[in-house]
Amino acid sequence: GRTGLGGRMAVYCAPQGYQGLVDGGDHHQGGSTFLRTPGGTVIGSARCKDFRDREGRLRAAHNLVKRGITNLCVIGGDGSLTGADTFRSEWSDLLSDLQKAGKITEEEATKSSYLNIVGLVGSIDNDFCGTDMTIGTDSALHRIIEIVDAITTTAQSHQRTFVLEVMGRHCGYLALVTSLSCGADWVFIPECPPDDDWEEHLCRRLSETRTRGSRLNIIIVAEGAIDKNGKPITSEDIKNLVVKRLGYDTRVTVLGHVQRGGTPSAFDRILGSRMGVEAVMALLEGTPDTPACVVSLSGNQAVRLPLMECVQVTKDVTKAMNDRRFDEAMKLRASLTDLSPSFCRGFCPHLCHAPSPLPSPQGSTHTVAVMNVGAPAAGMNAAVRSTVRIGLIQGNRVLVVHDGFEGLAKGQIEEAGWSYVGGWTGQGGSKLGTKRTLPKKSFEQISANITKFNIQGLVIIGGFEAYTGGLELMEGRKLFDELCIPFVVIPATVSNNVPGSDFSVGADTALNTICTTCDRIKQSAAGTKRRVFIIETMGGYCGYLATMAGLAAGADAAYIFEEPFTIRDLQANVEHLVQKMRTTVKRGLVLRNEKCNENYTTDFIFNLYSEEGKGIFDSRKNVLGHMQQGGSPTPFDRNFATKMGAKAMNWMSGKIKESYRNGRIFANTPDSGCVLGMRKRALVFQPVTELKDQTDFEHRIPKEQWWLKLRPILKILAKYEIDLDTSEHAHLEHISRKRSGETSI
């Protein structure tokens, strides 16, 4: 409701979905401020039989016309969106019938001559073509991963096999991403039925895992899983198979509707807010000739797609099965699970062949080293695991370096086998150890160890130090030929301040930690009322965490370095909170980035609010500190890190082959030292030297940051009277164009 963009729209909410439109009367409520913390839907949702009939749609049209409503934003799945498009296509005829029946006047019919429709896809299944992520999917993954992590502990203690059934109807997205996020032994999804002899392959896989010393087996089953003959594969079928053939202690857990509940994740809160703003903008720009559209997410960018085009492709089972999103993820999952090509063939013959090892010069094996640099970030271990295993599959020798560049200089290097990184996906922090030390002072020792260990490529997983370390390596090539090897930086830092990438591994986990803490802090005021909390977040000079957590947690203000503020701004925020305390909402939340201003410290802001709020509200402060760097990585960070690691190693293998000259690796071109990052709609490799001009080295941040454009949304949702910049927004596209040459997270 708050995204009515400065009062340019009167906003109504229809409780219980289409039923609210059909019933009319007091069911129509003016837009109000809804909390972003509860799960589900505050205004309710229901399947409406009445709306499926023309008579029901006629009543709905009558109720809308009487209230002058000419724009409809529908949040739901393909059924809800199809119903919306049908409603719009019939609109003229419905108005004509209402006018003939004397239920509306000619003037009312003229004012409501056309109906604009914009759809937002809300579904935990992520089964709608045209969007990388539907609203609710990430939250469902959070619930699933929480349970899987808990079960993993039990399974390891008792040496058990667990079969977990997840939801998704006819879409296996939840099951597939869960398997990537927890390192499951096997996954069954409807898009990729296993071969007829899958039972043999599954049992062999479980036996091999136990032989290698693993104490647990995890099998993920999508509720719609089928075999090649269309026969359902149930969790009970799998349990009975494992017990009968292997005699393993096996348990079944059907997660059920727990996946739909709980508090929404930070990703979903921000996604919903961003898509909501884009939906309002689409409605404001709508004309009688504008087709009904759906607002979707492509990479990190909002796009608009023709609604019925998306619905049609979604219903096309063949296209859904061959969706590139599943193709890439299935190949990656099979590769990370087992080196055995026979396993991959048995699991999924048309998708999951493990990549053939790249041909090595003179039959030699390439040697690639992996390291962590900078502060710890959740997801680093998942990236290392993915990098190591993909490297091994490609025929490379993979080394791991402990303690970053310092360890590389001291020779703290060892070879990693397949089992070395087993179980790392869900581990927080950095198991390799990570330090902020830069390489420049140790070029001689580093060069000596590169030669000693025959390192031919380097994968650097870390934050701003990883990026600046890469720049130093490029400079060092002029002095040491040994440094002329390909390297790639995978951004991994809670600060999300690495140039060249919209996202960094670990930032999502930190964001969820902050949101969870803010939710609990605000809840603590439920009994005392009239209390304002000042929360200090990490991030150095980068205000990403403060801004995005503020947007997700419903903050009244977020102070950051990138947007300078004065004492007058602070006073205006205090006055705003004073007015807010006179409403039904008697809690305030203010976030402050740790280095937003050297004089307006957290203590200063706390003292200011305490003084100015005397007699009106109390103030409390919390410095979250290093808890933001800890914890188990979120599903997003596990998945993102896994894909980044795989993509980095694929690039590395090709670059090493390309750089092989006269019996040795020699890489001295700018594109042989890159940052791998998400830029709007694609994962791209960018030479570190080309990113120098985009970097504010003094403050360790990119000069331009995409998320700054979201800050006005935070203020609008906090009920500040400001205008939203609508100069840059999405345009209507088509699915075929959207999917061409792009890389999904």
DALIN-V409005 format. One record per backbone hydrogen bond with DSSP energy under -1.0 kcal/mol. NH is the residue of the N-H (numbers start at 1). CO is the residue of the C=O. If there is no record, write none. Layout:
BEGIN
NH/CO, NH/CO
END
This chain:
BEGIN
4/1, 8/4, 13/29, 16/43, 19/16, 20/17, 22/18, 23/19, 24/20, 27/24, 28/25, 29/13, 31/11, 52/49, 53/50, 57/53, 58/54, 59/55, 60/56, 61/57, 62/58, 63/59, 64/60, 65/61, 66/62, 68/65, 69/64, 72/116, 74/118, 76/120, 81/77, 82/78, 83/79, 84/80, 85/81, 86/82, 87/83, 88/84, 89/85, 90/86, 91/88, 94/90, 95/91, 96/92, 97/93, 98/94, 99/95, 100/96, 101/97, 102/99, 103/98, 109/105, 110/106, 111/107, 112/108, 113/110, 116/70, 118/72, 119/293, 120/74, 122/76, 123/135, 131/128, 132/297, 135/121, 137/134, 140/136, 141/137, 142/138, 143/139, 144/140, 145/141, 146/142, 147/143, 148/144, 149/145, 150/146, 151/147, 152/148, 153/149, 154/150, 155/151, 156/152, 157/153, 158/154, 159/155, 160/155, 161/249, 162/217, 163/251, 164/219, 165/253, 166/221, 171/168, 176/172, 177/173, 178/174, 179/175, 180/176, 181/177, 182/178, 183/179, 184/179, 185/218, 186/218, 188/220, 192/189, 195/346, 198/195, 201/197, 202/198, 203/199, 204/200, 205/201, 206/202, 207/203, 208/204, 209/205, 210/206, 211/207, 212/208, 213/210, 214/209, 217/160, 219/162, 220/186, 221/164, 222/188, 223/166, 225/222, 227/231, 230/227, 233/225, 238/234, 239/235, 240/236, 241/237, 242/238, 243/239, 244/240, 245/241, 246/242, 247/242, 251/161, 253/163, 255/165, 258/255, 259/256, 260/257, 269/265, 270/266, 271/267, 272/268, 273/269, 274/270, 275/271, 276/272, 277/273, 278/274, 279/275, 280/276, 281/277, 282/278, 283/279, 284/280, 285/281, 290/287, 293/117, 294/305, 295/119, 296/303, 298/301, 300/680, 301/298, 303/296, 304/731, 305/294, 307/292, 310/306, 311/307, 312/308, 313/309, 314/310, 315/311, 317/315, 320/316, 321/317, 322/318, 323/320, 327/323, 328/324, 329/325, 330/326, 331/327, 332/328, 333/329, 334/330, 335/331, 336/332, 337/333, 338/334, 344/340, 345/341, 346/342, 347/343, 348/344, 351/348, 352/348, 358/394, 363/360, 364/361, 368/397, 369/457, 370/399, 371/459, 373/461, 374/435, 380/377, 383/379, 384/380, 385/381, 386/382, 387/383, 388/384, 389/385, 390/386, 391/387, 392/388, 393/389, 394/390, 395/392, 396/391, 397/366, 399/368, 400/414, 401/370, 402/412, 403/432, 407/403, 408/404, 409/405, 410/406, 412/407, 413/411, 414/400, 416/398, 422/419, 424/421, 427/424, 442/439, 443/440, 446/442, 447/443, 448/444, 449/445, 450/446, 451/447, 452/448, 453/449, 455/450, 456/367, 458/486, 459/369, 460/488, 461/371, 462/490, 463/373, 467/463, 468/464, 469/465, 470/466, 471/467, 472/468, 473/469, 474/470, 475/471, 476/472, 478/475, 479/476, 480/476, 483/480, 484/481, 485/483, 487/672, 488/458, 489/674, 490/460, 492/462, 501/498, 502/678, 505/491, 507/504, 510/506, 511/507, 512/508, 513/509, 514/510, 515/511, 516/512, 517/513, 518/514, 519/515, 520/516, 521/517, 522/518, 523/519, 524/520, 525/522, 526/523, 529/525, 531/586, 532/618, 533/588, 534/620, 535/590, 536/622, 537/592, 542/539, 547/543, 548/544, 549/545, 550/546, 551/547, 552/548, 553/549, 555/550, 556/589, 559/591, 570/566, 571/567, 572/568, 573/569, 574/570, 575/571, 576/572, 577/573, 578/574, 579/575, 580/576, 581/577, 582/579, 583/580, 588/531, 590/533, 591/557, 592/535, 593/559, 594/537, 595/540, 596/593, 601/599, 605/601, 606/602, 607/603, 608/604, 609/605, 610/606, 611/607, 612/608, 613/609, 614/611, 616/613, 617/613, 618/530, 620/532, 622/534, 624/536, 627/624, 628/625, 629/626, 638/634, 639/635, 640/636, 641/637, 642/638, 643/639, 644/640, 645/641, 646/642, 647/643, 648/644, 649/645, 650/646, 651/647, 652/648, 653/649, 654/650, 655/651, 656/652, 657/653, 658/654, 659/655, 661/664, 664/661, 666/659, 667/484, 672/669, 673/670, 674/487, 675/686, 676/489, 677/684, 679/682, 681/679, 682/679, 684/677, 686/675, 688/673, 694/691, 695/692, 696/701, 701/696, 703/694, 708/705, 709/706, 710/707, 711/708, 714/710, 715/711, 716/712, 717/713, 718/714, 719/716, 720/715, 722/720, 733/304, 738/734, 739/735, 742/739
END
